[in-house]
Amino acid sequence: MNPKITINLRNGDTWFCLEQLSPDTKFDDFSCSIAEYDDYLYKDALRSQNDHIALTWLLRERTTGIIAAYMSLIADAIKLSLSEKDIHSLNYPFKTLPAMKIAKLALSQNAQMKYKGVGSYMIFNALALARICNRQLFAARFLTVDADIEHDKGVLAFYEKNGFIPNAELYHKNRKTVSMRKDIYA
Ligand SMILES: CC(C)(COP(=O)(O)OP(=O)(O)OC[C@H]1O[C@@H](n2cnc3c(N)ncnc32)[C@H](O)[C@@H]1OP(=O)(O)O)[C@@H](O)C(=O)NCCC(=O)NCCS
């Protein structure tokens, strides 16, 4: 498989390229205002990708080449209660269900000021990749995220507006994040 796969996508009037992080990737001066997310991209994302821990996708403006956003995707599994499984009509005798997780998602400060909807667009892209996996590679019924409310409580609203709901089973485990899921086929 080509590790430098690039998919051209359009958002409003701006054309973007969604491409996988590679050893040749030039980072410009990506900054999203949360040091932890910047450090991850600069220092850990490539190592994590080489170790098959997380695969990172970059969203570039096609005309300027500037990185507007990135997300790291990983395989996941979530535990759902009986009533949670009922919501999705998943009548199976096991609690753990397959998922794909957005392990990291961040927009550059510039993109946050310049565009509206790029965060949602990244989720749309994650869903599209999950559907490709489902058709061709392996099953993942949910898109999941640990919404980082430590840095910004508002991200909960962002994910809710994008159709995610909190997971009751995992809700109180770690108060810095809220475990959330979106049914890819709802
Ligand atoms: C969180 C983030 C990805 C959102 O991206 P974005 O492009 O601003 O989001 P969108 O424009 O697609 O927003 C969709 C909706 O969510 C709302 N929303 C987005 N971010 C929000 C926030 N921080 N607080 C409250 N609401 C928010 C928007 O107002 C919009 O609502 P509307 O449809 O009613 O207008 C982006 O601000 C970011 O990268 N933040 C820094 C890193 C981070 O916190 N990542 C998440 C880690 S889990």
The ligand as an SDF file (V2000), in Angstrom:
LIG
                    3D

 48 50  0  0  0  0  0  0  0  0999 V2000
  -12.1450   21.7100   18.8640 C   0  0  0  0  0  0  0  0  0  0  0  0
  -11.8390   22.0380   17.3870 C   0  0  0  0  0  0  0  0  0  0  0  0
  -11.3560   20.7570   16.6760 C   0  0  0  0  0  0  0  0  0  0  0  0
  -13.1460   22.5380   16.7380 C   0  0  0  0  0  0  0  0  0  0  0  0
  -12.9090   22.8490   15.3800 O   0  0  0  0  0  0  0  0  0  0  0  0
  -13.7890   23.9880   14.6330 P   0  0  0  0  0  0  0  0  0  0  0  0
  -13.4130   23.9940   13.2120 O   0  0  0  0  0  0  0  0  0  0  0  0
  -13.6850   25.2500   15.4020 O   0  0  0  0  0  0  0  0  0  0  0  0
  -15.2470   23.4020   14.8150 O   0  0  0  0  0  0  0  0  0  0  0  0
  -16.5120   23.6170   13.8260 P   0  0  0  0  0  0  0  0  0  0  0  0
  -16.4220   24.9710   13.2040 O   0  0  0  0  0  0  0  0  0  0  0  0
  -16.6210   22.4580   12.9330 O   0  0  0  0  0  0  0  0  0  0  0  0
  -17.6770   23.6050   14.9150 O   0  0  0  0  0  0  0  0  0  0  0  0
  -18.8670   22.8530   14.8380 C   0  0  0  0  0  0  0  0  0  0  0  0
  -19.7940   23.3470   15.9260 C   0  0  0  0  0  0  0  0  0  0  0  0
  -19.1750   23.1210   17.2100 O   0  0  0  0  0  0  0  0  0  0  0  0
  -19.0550   24.3780   17.9200 C   0  0  0  0  0  0  0  0  0  0  0  0
  -17.7530   24.4270   18.5960 N   0  0  0  0  0  0  0  0  0  0  0  0
  -16.5460   24.1940   18.0510 C   0  0  0  0  0  0  0  0  0  0  0  0
  -15.5760   24.3390   18.9610 N   0  0  0  0  0  0  0  0  0  0  0  0
  -16.1990   24.6940   20.0950 C   0  0  0  0  0  0  0  0  0  0  0  0
  -15.7250   25.0090   21.3980 C   0  0  0  0  0  0  0  0  0  0  0  0
  -14.4200   24.9840   21.6810 N   0  0  0  0  0  0  0  0  0  0  0  0
  -16.6300   25.3280   22.3430 N   0  0  0  0  0  0  0  0  0  0  0  0
  -17.9630   25.3580   22.0750 C   0  0  0  0  0  0  0  0  0  0  0  0
  -18.4750   25.0720   20.8360 N   0  0  0  0  0  0  0  0  0  0  0  0
  -17.5850   24.7400   19.8740 C   0  0  0  0  0  0  0  0  0  0  0  0
  -19.1180   25.4430   16.8370 C   0  0  0  0  0  0  0  0  0  0  0  0
  -19.5600   26.6740   17.3780 O   0  0  0  0  0  0  0  0  0  0  0  0
  -20.0750   24.8490   15.8440 C   0  0  0  0  0  0  0  0  0  0  0  0
  -21.3950   25.0520   16.2900 O   0  0  0  0  0  0  0  0  0  0  0  0
  -22.5620   25.5170   15.2630 P   0  0  0  0  0  0  0  0  0  0  0  0
  -22.6530   24.3980   14.2420 O   0  0  0  0  0  0  0  0  0  0  0  0
  -23.7650   25.6480   16.1270 O   0  0  0  0  0  0  0  0  0  0  0  0
  -22.0900   26.7860   14.6450 O   0  0  0  0  0  0  0  0  0  0  0  0
  -10.7680   23.1500   17.2530 C   0  0  0  0  0  0  0  0  0  0  0  0
  -11.2200   24.3230   17.8990 O   0  0  0  0  0  0  0  0  0  0  0  0
   -9.4040   22.7890   17.8250 C   0  0  0  0  0  0  0  0  0  0  0  0
   -8.5620   22.2520   17.0980 O   0  0  0  0  0  0  0  0  0  0  0  0
   -9.1500   23.0850   19.1120 N   0  0  0  0  0  0  0  0  0  0  0  0
   -7.8320   22.8750   19.7210 C   0  0  0  0  0  0  0  0  0  0  0  0
   -7.5170   21.3710   19.9360 C   0  0  0  0  0  0  0  0  0  0  0  0
   -8.6400   20.6080   20.6000 C   0  0  0  0  0  0  0  0  0  0  0  0
   -9.2210   21.0450   21.5810 O   0  0  0  0  0  0  0  0  0  0  0  0
   -8.9460   19.4260   20.0440 N   0  0  0  0  0  0  0  0  0  0  0  0
   -9.9640   18.5290   20.5480 C   0  0  0  0  0  0  0  0  0  0  0  0
   -9.3210   17.5410   21.4260 C   0  0  0  0  0  0  0  0  0  0  0  0
  -10.4240   16.2500   21.9240 S   0  0  0  0  0  0  0  0  0  0  0  0
  1  2  1  0
  2  3  1  0
  2  4  1  0
  2 36  1  0
  4  5  1  0
  5  6  1  0
  6  7  2  0
  6  8  1  0
  6  9  1  0
  9 10  1  0
 10 11  2  0
 10 12  1  0
 10 13  1  0
 13 14  1  0
 14 15  1  0
 15 16  1  0
 15 30  1  0
 16 17  1  0
 17 18  1  0
 17 28  1  0
 18 19  1  0
 18 27  1  0
 19 20  2  0
 20 21  1  0
 21 22  1  0
 21 27  2  0
 22 23  1  0
 22 24  2  0
 24 25  1  0
 25 26  2  0
 26 27  1  0
 28 29  1  0
 28 30  1  0
 30 31  1  0
 31 32  1  0
 32 33  2  0
 32 34  1  0
 32 35  1  0
 36 37  1  0
 36 38  1  0
 38 39  2  0
 38 40  1  0
 40 41  1  0
 41 42  1  0
 42 43  1  0
 43 44  2  0
 43 45  1  0
 45 46  1  0
 46 47  1  0
 47 48  1  0
M  END
$$$$
